């Protein structure tokens, strides 16, 4: 975990930001302008698209809390970790991300998965 980037904390803070006008500030500390964000519900490129997605998800899930539920395993600019979204004390969705960062520690790519891995 020696190359853990603080940008991951800024990205998580954007998801939890209650003031929509402050989301962009968190993202600018976390992401490259050409970031790609992919999960089962979206495939978007660019910080503008990422911000739009955050705001849309927040509108659909008002008051939800986004938390990292594991440590971060980092190597060679790649980082993997589990996360969960809770709303009103209930688990909405658990997930897993693999994030890639550049030399400056900014996020280049986020590949997200929902739910647990399927059984063999």
C-alpha positions as CSV (number, residue, x, y, z in Angstrom):
1,X,0.0,0.0,0.0
2,X,3.0,2.3,-0.3
3,X,1.8,3.9,-3.5
4,X,-1.7,4.6,-2.2
5,X,-2.9,7.8,-3.9
6,X,-4.9,10.4,-1.9
7,X,-6.9,11.0,-5.1
8,X,-9.0,7.9,-4.1
9,X,-10.1,9.8,-1.0
10,X,-11.0,12.9,-3.0
11,X,-13.0,10.7,-5.5
12,X,-14.9,9.1,-2.6
13,X,-15.5,12.5,-1.1
14,X,-17.2,13.7,-4.3
15,X,-19.7,10.8,-4.0
16,X,-20.5,11.9,-0.4
17,X,-20.6,15.6,-1.0
18,X,-24.0,17.0,0.0
19,X,-23.5,20.3,-1.8
20,X,-23.7,19.8,-5.6
21,X,-21.7,22.9,-6.2
22,X,-18.7,21.4,-4.4
23,X,-18.6,18.0,-6.2
24,X,-16.4,19.4,-9.0
25,X,-13.8,20.6,-6.6
26,X,-13.3,17.1,-5.2
27,X,-13.2,15.6,-8.7
28,X,-10.5,18.1,-9.8
29,X,-8.3,16.9,-7.0
30,X,-8.9,13.3,-7.9
31,X,-9.2,12.8,-11.7
32,X,-7.5,13.5,-15.0
33,X,-9.5,15.5,-17.5
34,X,-9.8,12.4,-19.7
35,X,-10.8,9.9,-16.9
36,X,-12.8,6.9,-18.0
37,X,-15.5,5.6,-15.7
38,X,-17.1,2.2,-16.4
39,X,-19.5,0.1,-14.4
40,X,-22.5,-2.0,-15.3
41,X,-24.7,1.1,-15.6
42,X,-22.4,3.6,-17.5
43,X,-19.4,4.1,-19.6
44,X,-18.3,7.7,-19.6
45,X,-15.1,9.6,-20.5
46,X,-14.1,12.9,-19.1
47,X,-14.4,14.8,-15.9
48,X,-17.6,16.5,-17.0
49,X,-19.3,13.1,-17.6
50,X,-18.0,11.8,-14.3
51,X,-19.4,14.8,-12.5
52,X,-22.8,14.5,-14.3
53,X,-22.9,10.8,-13.3
54,X,-22.2,11.6,-9.6
55,X,-24.9,14.2,-9.5
56,X,-27.5,11.9,-11.3
57,X,-26.8,9.0,-8.9
58,X,-27.0,11.4,-5.9
59,X,-30.4,12.6,-7.2
60,X,-31.6,9.0,-7.5
61,X,-30.3,8.0,-4.1
62,X,-30.7,11.1,-1.9
63,X,-28.8,10.9,1.4
64,X,-26.9,7.8,0.4
65,X,-23.5,7.1,1.9
66,X,-20.6,5.8,-0.2
67,X,-18.0,3.9,1.8
68,X,-14.9,1.9,1.1
69,X,-15.4,-1.5,2.9
70,X,-11.8,-2.8,2.5
71,X,-8.3,-1.7,2.4
72,X,-6.7,-0.6,-0.9
73,X,-4.3,-3.0,-2.6
74,X,-2.0,-1.0,-4.8
75,X,0.7,-1.9,-7.3
76,X,2.2,-0.2,-10.4
77,X,-0.5,2.5,-10.5
78,X,-3.4,0.1,-10.1
79,X,-5.6,0.0,-7.0
80,X,-8.4,-2.4,-6.0
81,X,-10.9,-2.1,-3.2
82,X,-14.4,-3.0,-2.2
83,X,-17.1,-0.4,-1.6
84,X,-20.8,-0.1,-0.7
85,X,-23.6,2.3,-1.0
86,X,-26.0,2.6,2.0
87,X,-29.2,4.6,2.2
88,X,-31.3,5.0,5.3
89,X,-29.1,2.4,7.0
90,X,-29.8,-0.3,4.3
91,X,-27.2,-1.7,1.9
92,X,-28.2,-0.6,-1.6
93,X,-25.3,-2.2,-3.5
94,X,-21.9,-3.6,-2.7
95,X,-19.2,-3.4,-5.3
96,X,-15.5,-3.6,-6.3
97,X,-13.4,-1.1,-8.2
98,X,-10.1,-1.4,-10.0
99,X,-8.7,2.1,-10.4
100,X,-5.6,3.2,-12.4
101,X,-3.7,6.4,-11.6
102,X,-1.0,8.4,-13.5
103,X,2.5,9.3,-12.3
104,X,1.0,12.3,-10.4
105,X,-1.5,10.0,-8.6
106,X,-4.6,11.3,-10.5
107,X,-7.2,8.7,-11.5
108,X,-7.1,7.8,-15.2
109,X,-9.6,5.0,-15.2
110,X,-12.2,3.4,-12.8
111,X,-13.6,0.0,-13.6
112,X,-16.4,-0.8,-11.2
113,X,-18.4,-4.0,-10.6
114,X,-21.6,-4.4,-8.7
115,X,-22.3,-7.3,-6.2
116,X,-20.1,-10.3,-5.3
117,X,-18.3,-12.4,-7.9
118,X,-20.4,-15.2,-9.3
119,X,-19.9,-18.7,-8.0
120,X,-17.7,-21.1,-10.0
